[in-house]
């Protein structure tokens, strides 16, 4: 159990730092009410988790520890439902109804599609 906690913790550290760097890039370089950094991070994370699970379902390419490191660790630390929820709340608070509707619906729909595309890509290989 301690080994699993360390594996997830290391992956979470890597994912969290990557999310921070991407968020910082968008804060510095993109002026928009739309929360692009969280949107991009969550969609990329969905694609990655689709690719990872697609690879693990295709054969014996990933042992359980590597899959735990990549999915729960890196992808779990990289993506963020709490930030998505807070960004949605801020859009509502600012009465940005169209941006709120666009952000939440696209995040969910494109996120699901990204997981599907990741798994589909692996099935083609």
C-alpha positions as CSV (number, residue, x, y, z in Angstrom):
1,X,0.0,0.0,0.0
2,X,2.8,2.4,0.8
3,X,4.4,1.7,-2.6
4,X,1.1,2.5,-4.3
5,X,0.8,5.8,-2.3
6,X,4.3,6.8,-3.4
7,X,3.6,5.9,-7.0
8,X,0.4,8.0,-7.0
9,X,2.1,10.8,-5.1
10,X,5.0,11.1,-7.6
11,X,2.6,11.0,-10.5
12,X,0.3,13.6,-8.8
13,X,3.3,15.9,-8.3
14,X,4.3,15.7,-12.0
15,X,0.7,16.2,-13.1
16,X,0.1,19.1,-10.7
17,X,3.3,20.9,-11.8
18,X,2.4,20.5,-15.5
19,X,-1.1,21.9,-14.8
20,X,0.4,24.8,-12.9
21,X,2.8,25.6,-15.8
22,X,0.1,25.4,-18.4
23,X,-2.3,27.6,-16.3
24,X,0.5,30.1,-15.8
25,X,1.2,30.3,-19.5
26,X,-2.5,31.1,-20.2
27,X,-2.6,33.6,-17.4
28,X,0.3,35.5,-18.9
29,X,-0.4,35.1,-22.6
30,X,-4.2,34.9,-23.0
31,X,-6.6,37.6,-22.0
32,X,-10.1,36.1,-21.8
33,X,-13.0,35.7,-19.5
34,X,-13.2,32.1,-20.8
35,X,-11.2,29.7,-18.6
36,X,-9.0,28.4,-21.4
37,X,-6.3,26.9,-19.1
38,X,-8.6,24.6,-17.2
39,X,-10.5,23.7,-20.4
40,X,-7.3,22.7,-22.3
41,X,-5.8,20.9,-19.3
42,X,-9.0,18.8,-18.8
43,X,-9.4,17.9,-22.5
44,X,-5.7,16.9,-22.8
45,X,-6.1,14.9,-19.6
46,X,-9.1,13.1,-21.0
47,X,-7.3,12.3,-24.2
48,X,-4.3,11.0,-22.2
49,X,-6.4,8.8,-19.9
50,X,-8.2,7.4,-23.0
51,X,-4.8,6.6,-24.6
52,X,-3.5,5.0,-21.4
53,X,-6.5,2.8,-20.8
54,X,-6.6,2.0,-24.4
55,X,-3.0,0.8,-24.2
56,X,-3.7,-1.2,-21.1
57,X,-6.8,-2.9,-22.6
58,X,-5.0,-3.8,-25.8
59,X,-2.5,-6.1,-24.1
60,X,0.0,-6.5,-21.3
61,X,1.9,-3.3,-22.2
62,X,1.3,-1.5,-18.9
63,X,1.7,-3.2,-15.5
64,X,-0.7,-2.1,-12.8
65,X,1.8,0.1,-11.1
66,X,2.6,2.1,-14.3
67,X,-1.1,2.4,-15.0
68,X,-1.7,3.7,-11.5
69,X,1.2,6.2,-11.9
70,X,-0.1,7.5,-15.2
71,X,-3.9,7.6,-14.6
72,X,-4.5,8.2,-10.9
73,X,-1.1,10.0,-10.4
74,X,-0.3,12.1,-13.5
75,X,-3.8,12.5,-15.0
76,X,-5.4,12.9,-11.6
77,X,-3.0,15.6,-10.6
78,X,-3.1,17.2,-14.1
79,X,-6.9,17.5,-14.5
80,X,-9.1,19.2,-12.0
81,X,-12.8,19.0,-11.4
82,X,-12.6,21.5,-8.5
83,X,-11.1,24.2,-10.7
84,X,-13.6,23.4,-13.5
85,X,-16.4,23.9,-10.9
86,X,-14.9,27.1,-9.6
87,X,-14.4,28.5,-13.1
88,X,-18.1,27.7,-13.8
89,X,-19.2,29.4,-10.6
90,X,-17.2,32.5,-11.5
91,X,-18.8,32.7,-14.9
92,X,-22.2,32.4,-13.2
93,X,-21.3,35.1,-10.6
94,X,-20.3,37.4,-13.4
95,X,-23.5,36.7,-15.2
96,X,-21.6,35.3,-18.2
97,X,-24.4,32.8,-19.0
98,X,-23.3,32.1,-22.6
99,X,-19.7,31.5,-21.6
100,X,-20.9,29.3,-18.7
101,X,-23.1,27.2,-21.0
102,X,-20.4,26.9,-23.6
103,X,-17.6,26.1,-21.1
104,X,-19.5,23.4,-19.2
105,X,-21.1,21.8,-22.2
106,X,-18.0,21.8,-24.2
107,X,-15.8,20.6,-21.3
108,X,-18.1,17.6,-20.8
109,X,-18.8,16.7,-24.4
110,X,-15.2,17.2,-25.7
111,X,-13.8,15.5,-22.6
112,X,-15.9,12.4,-23.3
113,X,-14.9,12.6,-27.0
114,X,-11.3,12.9,-26.1
115,X,-11.4,9.8,-24.0
116,X,-13.1,8.0,-26.9
117,X,-10.6,9.3,-29.4
118,X,-7.7,8.2,-27.2
119,X,-9.1,4.7,-26.9
120,X,-9.9,4.6,-30.6
121,X,-6.4,5.7,-31.6
122,X,-4.9,2.8,-29.6
123,X,-7.3,0.3,-31.2
124,X,-6.1,1.4,-34.6
125,X,-2.4,0.8,-33.7
